[in-house]
Amino acid sequence: MFYRPEDGHGLPHNPFNAIVTPRPIGWISTRGTLGDNLAPYSFFNAVAYVPPQVMFASTSAKEDRGDTKDSVAQLREGGVFCVNIVEYAMRDAMNATSGPWEAGTDEFELAGIEKAECETIDCPRVANAPANLECKVTQIVRLPGKANFATFGEVTGVHMRDDCLKDGIFDVLAYNPLSRMGYRDYTVVREKFSLKRPGE
């Protein structure tokens, strides 16, 4: 099968998300004039080492937030956000925060998630997440499309849960990262292997 996105695919559901998979989930927390917010984004990744930088993209809008959703609206105000890494054990709490809740809803409270304060920015974080990346916004890029925004941030602080550190290595098998696949599907990392690059 071949299709041009501009012509449509003719399938019951868009296959694009299922092709670009698995994708890490950035559980983004923000603080704004309406309060604290927490929402998951699967268009998320690390993009640079020095200085460490990440990005996430928001691809839809809510009527009560104009051209975007709560996360982007709030980081436009404060200029900061926190990425909370999602473990398999928190899958249901993460999913509860994905709803189109009214602006001003505190998803930490809604999903019963313990909240903690960040160290380098004025922002909440998921207290028991395997890791948290405190970020200051470096740029917000409007992408083609009605409500597509990519937010880039420089990491200013890193939290790692003690049980995830094994022999000086942040061990993903200690918490089993949750990843997004296509449609309503997710997957979890439960095994790993190593490869040496040529010349190492």
Residue pairs with C-beta under 8 A, 6 or more apart in sequence:
3 9
3 10
5 16
9 15
13 182
13 183
15 182
16 182
17 42
17 180
17 181
17 182
17 183
18 181
18 182
18 183
18 185
19 182
21 179
21 180
21 181
21 182
21 187
22 179
22 180
22 181
22 187
23 42
23 43
23 44
23 45
23 179
23 180
23 181
24 42
24 44
24 45
24 177
24 179
24 180
25 40
25 41
25 42
25 44
25 86
25 94
25 178
25 179
25 180
26 40
26 41
26 42
26 44
26 45
26 54
26 56
26 83
26 84
27 38
27 39
27 40
27 41
27 83
27 84
27 85
27 86
27 94
27 97
27 126
27 129
28 38
28 39
28 40
28 41
28 44
28 56
28 71
28 81
28 82
28 83
28 84
29 36
29 37
29 38
29 81
29 82
29 84
29 108
29 123
29 124
29 125
29 126
30 36
30 37
30 38
30 70
30 71
30 74
30 75
30 78
30 80
30 81
30 82
30 123
31 37
31 74
31 78
31 80
31 122
31 123
31 124
32 70
32 73
32 74
32 75
32 77
32 78
33 77
34 70
34 74
34 103
34 104
35 104
35 106
36 106
36 107
36 108
36 115
36 124
37 70
37 71
37 74
37 105
37 106
37 107
38 84
38 97
38 106
38 107
38 108
38 111
38 113
38 124
38 126
39 69
39 70
39 71
39 97
39 98
39 107
40 86
40 94
40 95
40 97
40 98
41 56
41 57
41 58
41 71
42 180
43 56
43 57
43 58
43 59
43 150
44 54
44 55
44 56
44 57
44 83
45 54
45 55
46 52
46 53
46 54
47 53
47 54
47 55
47 152
51 154
51 155
52 133
52 154
52 155
52 158
53 138
53 152
53 153
53 154
53 155
54 83
54 133
54 135
54 152
54 153
54 155
55 150
55 151
55 152
55 153
56 83
56 150
56 151
57 143
57 148
57 149
57 150
57 151
58 68
58 69
58 71
58 72
58 147
58 148
58 149
58 151
59 145
59 147
59 148
60 69
60 147
61 67
61 68
61 69
61 146
61 147
62 68
62 69
62 70
62 100
62 103
64 102
64 103
65 72
65 73
65 103
66 73
67 147
68 147
68 149
69 147
70 101
70 103
71 81
72 140
72 149
72 151
73 103
74 81
75 81
75 137
75 140
75 151
76 140
78 122
78 123
79 136
79 137
80 118
80 121
80 122
80 123
80 134
80 135
80 136
80 137
80 153
81 123
81 135
81 137
81 151
81 153
82 118
82 121
82 123
82 124
82 125
82 132
82 133
82 134
82 135
83 132
83 133
83 135
83 153
84 125
84 126
84 129
84 131
84 132
85 129
85 130
85 131
85 132
85 133
85 175
85 177
86 94
86 129
86 177
86 178
87 129
87 130
87 175
87 176
87 177
87 178
88 175
88 176
88 177
88 178
88 188
89 175
89 176
90 113
90 126
90 128
90 129
90 178
91 178
91 186
93 111
93 112
93 113
94 111
94 178
96 107
96 110
96 111
97 107
97 110
97 111
97 113
101 107
101 110
107 113
108 114
108 115
108 124
108 126
113 126
113 127
114 126
114 127
114 128
115 124
115 125
115 126
115 127
116 124
116 125
116 126
116 127
117 123
117 124
117 125
118 124
118 125
118 132
118 134
118 157
119 134
119 157
119 159
120 134
120 156
120 157
121 134
121 135
121 136
121 156
121 157
123 134
125 132
125 134
125 159
126 132
128 161
129 159
129 161
130 160
130 161
130 164
130 174
130 175
130 177
131 158
131 159
131 160
131 161
131 164
131 170
132 157
132 158
132 159
133 155
133 157
133 158
134 155
134 156
134 157
134 158
134 159
135 153
135 154
135 155
135 156
136 153
136 154
136 156
137 151
137 152
137 153
138 152
138 153
138 154
139 151
139 152
140 149
140 150
140 151
140 152
141 149
141 150
141 151
141 152
142 148
142 149
143 149
143 150
160 170
161 175
163 174
163 175
164 170
164 171
164 172
164 174
164 175
165 171
166 174
172 189
172 192
173 189
173 190
173 191
173 192
176 188
176 189
176 190
177 188
177 189
178 186
178 187
178 188
179 186
179 187
179 188
179 189
180 186
181 187
